[in-house]
Amino acid sequence: MVNFINTEELTRWSTPEIKNHILALVKDRQVESLKAKVDFYKNQLAGYFSELSKRNPFPKISEQLSIVMGVWTPIWSTIPFQDILPGRIYDQSYQIFHGNGYYANIARYAPGQESAFWRKFASILPAYDLIVLQKYGIQNEQWYIQNVGIFQAFKNREEPLTIDYADEWFTSIVSSKFQDNSPKIELQQEINLDKMDRGTVKKFEKAYLATPTLEHLYIDHDFRLVKSQREATQRPSYTIAERIR
């Protein structure tokens, strides 16, 4: 399905109208395959992203740093990393920025919960909480992102991963493992993740050892359109995020 929105007509839309239309377009589409989401971006979303990028109220990185502080949820994304594990619960997925230069992507995974048939068997299994920890800052007038750790926890899937718990987990990891405030952290070449097959761990390692890039095509106090890239040879990924705290 191709987006036939007229570019000239789109320039007459208000910014809130474009934002709301984007949210309506992606509603209930996060569960689609990565290929389907990439195609959907090309055919449906690219024009709206392009128009909003021309209206970015905070194009300077120095302005964006203070705006991103807090908790966001990724409404829709084409980042491959997010779907390495099955069973991601999208309303228990958070992006948290702290003022100390650390940033976390945190999500709950509950394999089997996608299917009503398997859900009754999977209910006795623990949920899997994953946090990808990064340092952020400004370098050469661009966002600088450095992966610093991937951590996991097994939890009762009947107890949801709340914002408060996710934020407390994030804070405790930083305070216990990253206290020296070093400008650059040496990464271990292998990561230890329990109860994962080696193939899955290697996928995490490949993403973890990269130095990703991040660009806000559009950012205001409640809404972000993010373009990111794990490495120069990888296709760009796009994320729509809304503030929830």
Buried (B, 14 or more C-beta within 10 A) or exposed (E): EEEEBEEEEBEEBEBEEBBEBBBEBBEEEBEBEBEEBBBBBEEBBEBBBEBBBEEBEBEEBEEBBEBBEBBBBBBBBBBBBBBBBEBBBBEBBBBBBBEEBBBBBBBBBBBBBBEEEEEEEBEEBEBBBBBBBBBBBEEEEEBBBBBBBBBBBEBEBEEBBEBEBBBEBBBEBBEEEBEEEEEEBEBEEEBEBEEBEEEEBEBBBEBBBBEBBBBBBBBBEEBBBBBBBBEEEBEEBBBBBEBEE
